[in-house]
Amino acid sequence: MGKTYAFGIPLLHRISSDETRPLNGTPRALIVVPTRELCIQVYGDLAGASKYLTVDADPAAHRKFSVTSIYGGRPYEPQIEALRKGVDVVVGTPGRLLDLAQQGHLQLGGLSVLVLDEADEMLDLGFLPDIERILRLTPDDRQSMLFSATMPDPIITLARTFMNQPTHIRAEAPHSAATHDTTEQFAYRAHALDKSELVSRILQAEGRGATMIFTRTKRTAQKVSDELAERGFKVDAVHGDLGQGAREKALKSFRTGAVDVLVATDVAARGIDIDDVTHVINYQCPEDEQAYVHRIGRTGRAGKTGVAITLVDWDELSRWEMIDKALNLGCPEPAETYSSSPHIYEELGIPSDATGRIGEPRKSAAKRSPDEKRISSADGDRPARAKTRTRRRTRGGQSATGHPEGSTAPAQDSADAAPVTESEDTASDASSSGRRRRRRRPRKTETATAG
């Protein structure tokens, strides 16, 4: 929220008071972000900041200031309709923005301000070619702002190519620490098979509030979420394999406190601003020091204290040593730690009677039992199949009760069926019996007798 307001409020002031390009329903500002979640967040901040702004360029068409969001995973029609009615600020992800621009629905020729937020993340996600195509559709005299946690060479090249004499501004002093002084950091060497037990006890530490758990892969994120839910924790997950609706619901639940543990991948959680996170747990060692800084930066914000815990597996020690050396953390060899190790209870304030479970399991839909799924299906999703057939041992196409194979013996089971005349029933039996006789192989004794 802080960074969004830092560029958002001057942006709103500039385009609302610009006399050379008055507001006429054509987008005057474009904010490009890497993920859908960040798009929704930035849109919400700007919509709130512009809540009382009005457009008075044309007295006959007095209207409210308009901000809209454009991102994938949602239908095109509402977004196209919003652009058709007229918008002043557009917040979007590269793919959908470029798609609508190429279709002619998004006009970028009247932009006064362009913002590229989390540029290094867009580079990592492979959006750089789309960004360049979008920039070529914008006027040369626009104001451009590029925000990036790091400045790799492709981002520097992008800035020099599409910006006029760009000025590099650092948001903090060069000598300041990369990590927050208010965040207490711990690193433990943990075995993969014991991590779920270990995390379950960490989540029972004194003073533990909203907690974010980071994983490197989508599959691990869902696995950790399911395991913690079975142990009784209020947990949800955010990763790329989930639909947009599920991701938005998970973030909303975490913000409102309906769940107090959020398991996420680096990409899904990048740039998301969530207040009052007390603990960050790196379930897997981050890829590099930059990812580590981004992860633990979720806690210890605005002068508040936080706790960051990294679980390093044996095959991740070399990666952790590089992170420790780059950030001068002073812990190149984390202590070997298990869920029963006394030192972790003392260091993190975990009660001595803490166990791996805190309540009744909370099963996810994917892990419901067959009986539960059948009940849910009968309640409305799809009616249960009526059992109208029974299996019986047959001999020569006839069941033990004299009925043809595949027919139902009880009269009440066939009471609702269409009536069948006796001649039709007899012909059917004869045909069925005949077919089965042709398929039968003669026994050896019968063959010998015939010979």
N, C-alpha and C positions, 0 to 999 in steps of 0.2 A: 504493500500500500504506500509506503513512504516514497519509493522510487517512482511509482506511478503518479503520485501527486507532484513530485519534483519536476517532471516534464509535462504532466497533464494540465496543471493550472496555468502555466505560461502559454501552453498550446491553446487552451480554450480562450484565453485573453487575446492572443494574437489573431486568431481567425475570426473572433466575434467583433473585433474592432478594425479589421482590415478593410480599408476603403478601396483598394485596388482590385480586390477580389471579394466583393460582398457575398454573403451567404444567399444562395439561390436554390438550394436543394442538391447541388452537385458536391460530392465530397471535397472538403477543403483540408482535411487531415487524415492520414492513414497511419495506423500503428500495426506493425507486423510482428507477430509473436510465434514461437515454435510449436506450442501445444494448445490443444483445445481448452484444457483447464485454465491455463494462463490467459487465454483469450477471454474466457468468461469472467475471470477475476478482474482483468484490466477494464473490460467493458463495464462491470459493475461499479468500479471506482470512478470512472469518467462519467457514467450516467448519474451517479450521485452528486458529483461535483458540478455538473451542468443542470441540475434539477430545476433551478429557478431562472435559467437563461432563456431569453426569447429572441426571436428573429424579427427585426423591424425594418428590414431593407425595403419591403413592399408593404405599405400600410393595408392594402387590400387583401394581403395574404399573410396576416399576422399568425405566427405559429410558434410552437415550442422548439427549442434547440434539440436536435436529434442525434443520438449516438446509436450505432447498431453493431452487432457482432456477426462475423461471417467465418464459419469453420466447417470442416468436414464432419461426416457422421450424422448430419441433419438434412432434411429435405431441402431441395433447391428453392421450391416455390415461395415459402415465406421470406427467404433472404432476397430473392429477386423482387418480390412485392415491396419489401422495405426500401430497396434501392429505387424502385420506380416512384414511390411516394416522395422521395427526397430525404437525404441524410447529410449531416454536416461532418461527422467523424465516423470513420470505419475502423474497427478493430478486427483483425482476422489472421488466419494461418495461411502460409504461402500457397499451398496447393489449391484451396478453394478460391482464394483471391485471384490467382492467375487464371483459373478456369472461368470465373465470371467476367473477368476483364477481357479475355479472348472471345467470349460470347457476346460482348458488347453491353452487358448489363451494368458493369462497374466502370465508371468514367474516371480516369486518373489524370486527365489533362489539366484539371483545375486545382490541383493540390498546392497548398501553401506550405504545409509541414508534413514531413515524413519521419517516422520513428521506427527504427529496427531494434527491438528489445531482445535480449539474450541472443546476440548475434552468434556467439561461439557455439551455442547449443544448436542453432539452425544449421551451422556448418557441420556439426557432428551428425545431424540427422539427414544430411544430404540435400538440404534445401537451397544451397548456395546458387545453383543454376536458376531455380525459380525466382529467387530474390533478384538476380541480375535481370531477368526478363521483366519483372515488375518495375524495377528502377528505370528501365529504358522507356516505359510508358508514362513516366512522370515528367513534368516540366523541369528545365534546367535551373530556373530561378527559385526553386523551392528551398526551404530550410530543412536540413537533414540532421537527425540525431541518432547515433549508434551507441547502444549500451551493450557492454560485454564484460564478463568477469575476467576473461583472458583475451589476449590480443595475438592469436596465431597469425602466421604470414598470410593466409588467404583472406582473413578479415582486414588486415592492413592494406592488402592489394585492393580489396573491395572499396575501402574508404578512399583511397587515393584515386581510384578510377571514377567513382560516382559522386564524390564530394569535392567542393571547391575550397582549397586551402584549409583542410580540416584541422581543428585544434584538439590535441589529446589532453583530456582532463582526468586526473586520478581522484577518486572519491575519498581516498585516505592517504595519509602521509606514507612515503616509501619505507620509512623505518618502522612502521607499526607492524604488529604481529599479524600473521595471516589468519589466526584463529582468535576468537573472542577471549579476553581475559576472564570474563564472567562464566565461562564454560569449563567445568571440571572434566578432564578427559582421562579415560581408563582404556587399557588394552589388555586382552587376555587371550592366551593360546587355548583354543577350544576344539574339541573333536566334533566333527560334523554330526555324529550320531547322538551327541549329548547336548547339542545346541538348543533344541526345543525345551528340554528340561531346564537348562540354564536360563534361557530367556523367561520361562514361566516364573522362576524365582526372582529374577531382576524386576519383573513387572509388579512384584509385591514389595518393592523397596519403600521405605518411609518417604513421604513427600512426593511420591510419583504421581504425576498428573497426566496430561495428554502426552502420548508417546508415539514417535514415528520410528518404524523399523525399515531399514533399507536393505534391498537385495540387488544382486546384479542381473538376475534373469526374471522373466515374467512367470515362468513355471515355479521357481522357488518362492516368489512372492505369494502366489496362490496356495502353495503347499504350507507355508508358514502360517498364513491366515487360517486355513482349515484346521491345522493342528492346534493353534491357540484357541479357536472357537470350541473345539472338542474338549479343551481343558477348562472351559467356563469363562473365558475372557470376552469382553465386548470388543470385537475386532472387525475390521473391514479391510479390503485391499483395493489398490489402484494400480493397474498396469495395462499394457497395450492390448492384451487379449480380451479385456472386458469391453462391452459396448459402451457408447458414450453415456447413455442413461444410467447405467450401473456405476460408472466412474463419478458422475455428478452426484448421484445419491450417496455414494461412499464419502465424498468430500463434505457434503452437506451434513451428514451424520457426525463426522468428526468435528466439524466446526461448531455444531450445536451441542456436542457432548453426548449424543446418543450412543456413540462408541468412543472409547478413549485410547484405542490403539489402532494405528493406521500402518499397514504394510504396503510399501511402494517401491517401485523401481526408480532409478535416477531420472530417467526421461520423463516418466509420468508426473513426478513431483517437482520438476524443475520450475523455479519461479513462483511456485504456489506460496502464498503468504497466509500462514495460520498462526494466530496469536497463542501465547501461553503454552507452548510446548516445553515441558520440563525435561524430558529425556529423549535422546536419539540413540538408537541401537543399530550399529552396522552389523547385520547378521552375517554378511560376507565382507571381506576386505575390499575397500574401494579400488578402482582401477589405478588411480594416481592421486597425487596430493591435491589437485584441483577438485576432484570429485569428493575427496575427504572434507575439504573446506566447505564445499556446497552443502554436504550432508549435515555436518554438525552445526552449520550456520542457522539451522531451523530452531535451535534453542539458544538461550542466553541473549535474547534480543531486548532492545530498549532498556538496558541496564538490569534486566532480570538475570538471575542465575540459572544455570542449566547443567545437565550431565550428559556427556557423550561417551558411549561404550562401544568398543570395536572388538569383535570376536574374530580372531585370526586362526585359520586352520593351518595344519602343518605345511600344506602345499602352497600357502599364501605368505609364508614368512619372508621370502625374498622381496615380494611386492611391498609388504609392510615396512621392511627395512629401508626401502627407497623413500616411502612416504615419511617415515620418521626422520630420515636424514634431511630431506628437503624442507621440512617444517620445524626441525630442531625440537622434537617432542621429548627426547631423552628416554625413549623406551624402545630400543631396537629389538630386544628379545622379551616379548611378553611372557608373563608367568604362566606355566601350565595350569589350567583351571578346569574343574569339573563342577557339576551342579551341587556336589557335596563338599566342595573345598571351603574350609572355614574362612579364608582370607577374603573371599568375595562377599560373604555375609557381613563381615566387619566393615569393609571399605564402602559398600553401597547401602548399608543400613537395612539389610534384609532380615526380617524376623527369623529367629532360630527355628521356629516351628513351621516355616513356610514349606509347602509341598508343590508338586507339579500341577495341581488342580485347585481351583478356587470355587467351583460350583458345578452345576449340571451342564452337560455338554450342550452346545448350541450348534446343531448340525446344519450344514449348508444344503442347498437343494440337490447338489450333485451327490451328496452322501446320505440321502434319505433311504430308509429301508424299502424293499419292494412293497411291503404292506402299506407303508405311509404313502408311497406313490400311487398305489391302487386306490386308497381312500381319497386322495386329492383328485384323482382322475374321475372317480364316481361323483365327487362333489360338484363337478361342473366342467372340467376341462374336456373330458370325453367319457361317455357312458361305458361302463364295463361290458365286455362281450358276454352275451347270454350263452350259457352252456347248454347246447341242444344236442350234443353228440356224446356218445360214450364209446369206449373201446372194448371189444370183446374178442375172445378167441374164436376163430372161424374154422370151418372145415368145408372145403368145396364151395366157398362163396356163401355158405350159410352159417349164421351164428349159432351158438348153443341153444338159443331160445327159438330158433327157426326163422329169425328175421335176416334179411340180406345184410351183408357187411356194410357198415356206414349208416344204416337207418337206426332210428331210435325205437326202443321197445315200448316204453311207457306210453299209454294212450294220451295222458295229460300233456306230455311234452309236445305232441303233434296236434293238439286240439285247435291251435290257432292257425295251423297251416291250411293251404287251399285243399279242398276235398279232392280225393283221387278215386276214380271208379275202379271197380274190381278188375275189369278187363285191362285197364291201363297198368294197374299194380301187378297183375300177372305177367303181362308182357315185359314189364320192367324187370321183374324177377328172372324171367327166362333169359332175357338178354344179358343180364348181369351174370347169371349162372353159366351161360354159354361162353362168355368172354373168359371167365375164370377157368373153364375146362380147357380152353385152347392154350392157356398159359401154363397149365400143369405139365410137368414132365412125368412120363411113365416110370413106374418103379422097375427095378431090375427083375423082380420076380414076375411082374406082368410081362416084361419083354421076353423073358425066357419062355413063358407059357405060350405067348403068341408065336414064337419061333418054333 
